[in-house]
């Protein structure tokens, strides 16, 4: 007999959220989700661990600075990458060589509501295939652009064998008004052990130069979490696999 599933188990196959349309409306999603979604979709576990994730790379202008910072703190993270920015794969291979985990953020940053179901699935699978062929590392996670959850996003992730995950805390670091202070304060206000933090290692989809404030905030957050003795790492370390009984 298999024991009941608990929030500390790794997420199962992608499932459609109970309110996919509501969760895809920007202003509503920002205010109500991921809190109204399941722990799996919100990246919440009951482990004393914070999952650190970055979106929109790899970007040769900014991602190496984040890799250097993470190496300084001996922390690994999960990077959700955009397929068309992978280029020759050199930076991606460096990320994997340093122990970071790669997730899929799409072939480009087009919202899932603007993609047909077939094309959505093809692009997710295409990006996963490219990442795995260049790095020999398995890909497990998919995070839709803007966090827009739709049935086609769920179907595409499921077809590609990926698990959907959003976040429980974010720095709102893409905004032109964001500063290192605001990013740090926003993340700390929302973050609890077992949560997943969303930041951005590129400004391609954010205010120009915003990544520098994210980098500074990342330093402060890592310094704070290290001082507090809080475990920080990739999503791969975020769930404890339960055993069958």
N, C-alpha and C positions, 0 to 999 in steps of 0.2 A: 504494500500500500504506500502511495506517495503522500507525504505530508502536505497540508495546505500551503499555498504560496504566501509569503510574507513580504512586506515592503523592503526587507533587506536582501531579497533575492534579486539577481540580475533581471532586467526587463525581459519579458517574453517577446514573441513576434509582435510587430506593429499592429495596433488596433485603432479603429477610428474613435476619436474622442467623442464624449457624449454630446458636445455642442460644437461640431466642426465649423459651422458657419459663424457662430458667435465668436469663436476663438480666432477667426480669420479677419475680423473687423478691427483695424488698427487701434482706434481709440479705446474700444471695449477691451481688446486683448491686453493692452498696456495696463489697464486698471484692474482687470479681473483675472488674468491668467499670468503665469501658470498656476496660480493658487487654486483656481477652480478645476484644474485638470488632475489626473491621477498622479500619485507620487512618481511613477515611472516616467511619465511624459514631462514632469517638472524637474526631473533629475534629482529627486529626493530619495535618500536612503536613510536607514537608521544607524549608519556607521558614524563614528566620531571622525569624520573626514570631510574635507571640502574638495569638490571636483573643480579644477580651474580649467576653463575653456576659452579659446580665442577663435573668432570668426574672420572670414573674408580673405585670408592669405591663400597661398604663400606670396609674399611681397618682398622682393629683394631689397627694396628701399627701407623696409621697417622690420620685417620678421627676424633678421639676424640679431637685431638689438634685443628682441625679446628672448631669443635663444641664449644670448650672452647673459642676460639677467637671470633667467631660470637656472642656468648652469652655476651661476654665482651662489644661488641659494640651494643648489642640488635638488631642484624641484622639477618634476615632469608635468606636462599638461596635455590636454587634448586640443588639437587644432582642426577646426572644420574648414576644409579647403574648397576653393572654387576651381573646377576642372580646367577652365580655359586659361587660368593663370599659372598652371603648373610648369609650363615651358618645357625645358629639357629634363626636369626632374632633379637637378643637382641640389637645389635648396630643400626639396622634399626629402631626398635621401639623407641629407644632413640632419633634418629634424628627427627622422626615424633613428638614425645612428646615435643621436643623443638621448634616445629613450622616450621620445614623445609619441603620443598616439595620434593617428590621423582619422578624422571623420569626414563625411561628405556634406558639403553645403550646397551642392548643385553644380551643374556645368557652368552656369552663370548665376547672376543674382536676380533673375526674373521671378516675380511672385508666382507661387504655385497656381493661383487662380487664373493666370494668363497662359497656362500650359495645358494642352490636351492630355488626357490620361496616357496615351501611348507614348507621346513625346516625353512626358514627365518620367515614365519608367525607363525609357531608353537613355535619357541624360543622366539619371542617377546611376544606372548600371554602367554607362560609359565612363563616368568619373571614377566609380569604384574600380573598374577594370584597369584604368590608367594608373591609379595610385598603387594598386597591388602589383602590377607588372613592373613598375619602376622601383618599388621598394621591397618587394617580397614580404611585405607586412600585411596581415589580415585587417580588413576594415569592418567595423561592427556598427557604427553609428551614422545616423542621418539627422541633420537639423535643417528644416526648410528655411529658405531666405525669409527674413523678417519674422520668422517664427509662425508663419501663416499655415495653419493646419487645415487641410482640405482632404476630402476623400481620395482625390487623385494623388496627393502627397503620400497618404497612407498606403495606397495601392502600389505606388511606385517603389516605396521603401520596402514593402513586403516582397514584391517581385524580385528586388535586388538582394533580399536576405538581410536587410538592415533593420536596426531598432531606432525608432524615433525618440529623440530626447530634446527638450527645450532647456529651461533653466529655472532656478528659483530666486536668483539675484542677478542684477545687472548694474553696470555703471552708468548707463545712458551716455556713453562716451562718444557716440557718433555726432552729437549735437555741437554746433558752433559755439554754444554757450557753455559747454562743458569745460571744466578745468580739472587739474589733478586733484585739487581739494574736493570738488563736487563728486568726482568719480569715486574717490576713496570713501567719502562720507556715505554716499548712496549704497555702495557695496557693503560696507560695514553695518549699516542700518538693516539691511535685508538678509545678511548671511548668518546662517546657523549651522552647527555641525550636521552633516548629512546633506547639505545643500550643494547646488551647482551654480557657479558664477560664470556669467557671460561678459567677455570683454572683446576688443577688436585689435588685431595685430596689423591692420592695414587701414588706410584712410580712403581706399578706392570707393567705398560706399558711404563714407563719413565726411565730416567737415575737413577740408584740407589741413594737414598737419596735426589732426586730432590725435594721431597715434603717439605723439610725443608726450601728451598729457596722460594717455593711458599707460605709457611706459613708466612715467614717474609714479603714477598711482599704483601700478603693479609692484614697484619697488617698495612702496610704503606698506601695501597690503601684505606682501610676503614677509617683510620685516616684522610687522605686527603679529601675523599668524605664527611665525617662527618663535617670537618671544613668548607667545601664549601657549606654545607647545601643541598647536593644532596641526594635524596631519593634512597636507595638501598634495594633490596629485591628479592624475588623469581619471577619466571615467572608468577605465579598466580596473582601478583600485577602489571603486566607489560602492560596489555591492559585494556582499559576502555570499558565496554560493552555498545554498542549503543542501543537506544530504537527504537522500531518500530513506524512508524507513519501512 
